[in-house]
Amino acid sequence: MALHRLFQLSSLLRSAVSVTLSRNIGISAVLFNRVKNLDPVQKLFLDKIRDYDTKSKTTGGIVEAGPSYQKNLSEEMTKLQRLYGGGDLTKFPDFKFTDPKMEEAAK
């Protein structure tokens, strides 16, 4: 009886340890990849994203946008202002909600 109980506990312990280890190995693999050299495709992708980020910060907007892009953007903004009644379309609108007046009902 005691031997049977010991085997049950050992199998429970083994399954709990295997689940914990598999989760920890999954997390540590992600962390290990950050430290370790990436594969060439990942490295190229990250380099391009970082390059685009520095270019967009220096230009202050869309990278390599020509005059035709600026013309199309201004035309579309004019159309939207005409459709939706003007206002600044580059900022989020301010919403002002008022609480309705509630009256207590007689019991």
C-alpha positions in Angstrom: 0.0 0.0 0.0 2.7 2.5 0.9 4.7 1.5 -2.1 1.7 2.1 -4.4 1.2 5.5 -2.7 4.8 6.4 -3.3 4.6 5.5 -7.0 1.5 7.7 -7.3 3.2 10.7 -5.7 6.3 10.2 -7.8 4.3 10.2 -11.0 2.5 13.4 -9.9 5.8 15.0 -9.0 7.3 14.0 -12.3 4.4 15.4 -14.3 4.5 18.7 -12.3 8.2 19.0 -12.8 8.0 18.3 -16.5 5.3 21.0 -17.0 7.4 23.5 -15.0 10.5 22.7 -16.9 8.8 22.9 -20.3 7.4 26.3 -19.5 10.8 27.5 -18.1 12.6 26.2 -21.2 10.2 28.0 -23.5 10.7 31.3 -21.7 14.5 30.8 -21.4 14.7 30.1 -25.1 13.2 33.4 -25.9 15.6 35.2 -23.5 18.5 33.2 -24.9 17.7 34.2 -28.4 17.9 37.9 -27.4 21.4 37.5 -26.1 22.6 35.1 -28.8 23.2 36.1 -32.3 20.0 36.0 -34.4 19.6 34.2 -37.6 20.4 36.3 -40.7 16.8 36.9 -41.7 15.8 38.1 -38.2 18.9 40.3 -38.1 18.2 41.8 -41.5 14.5 42.5 -40.5 15.5 44.1 -37.2 18.2 46.2 -39.0 15.7 47.5 -41.5 13.2 48.4 -38.8 15.9 50.2 -36.8 17.0 52.0 -40.0 13.4 53.1 -40.8 13.0 54.3 -37.2 16.1 56.6 -37.4 15.0 57.9 -40.9 11.5 58.7 -39.7 12.8 60.5 -36.6 15.1 62.6 -38.8 12.5 63.5 -41.4 9.7 63.9 -38.8 7.2 61.8 -40.7 6.9 59.4 -43.6 10.2 58.2 -45.0 11.0 59.0 -48.6 7.7 60.8 -49.2 7.8 62.9 -52.3 5.8 65.9 -53.3 3.1 63.8 -54.8 2.4 62.2 -51.4 2.2 65.6 -49.8 -0.2 66.8 -52.5 -2.4 63.7 -52.1 -2.4 64.1 -48.3 -3.5 67.7 -48.5 -6.3 66.9 -51.0 -7.6 64.1 -48.8 -7.5 66.3 -45.7 -9.4 69.0 -47.6 -12.0 66.5 -48.6 -12.4 65.2 -45.1 -12.7 68.7 -43.7 -15.4 69.5 -46.2 -17.3 66.2 -45.4 -17.1 66.4 -41.6 -17.4 70.2 -41.1 -13.8 71.3 -40.7 -11.8 71.2 -37.5 -8.3 69.9 -36.8 -8.2 66.4 -38.2 -4.7 65.6 -36.9 -5.7 65.6 -33.2 -8.0 63.4 -31.3 -11.4 65.0 -30.6 -12.4 66.2 -27.2 -15.6 64.6 -25.9 -17.6 66.3 -23.2 -20.3 64.2 -21.6 -22.7 65.7 -19.1 -24.4 63.6 -16.4 -28.1 63.3 -16.9 -30.3 64.6 -14.0 -31.9 61.7 -12.3 -35.0 62.1 -10.1 -35.7 59.7 -7.2 -38.9 57.7 -7.7 -41.4 57.6 -4.8 -41.5 54.3 -3.1 
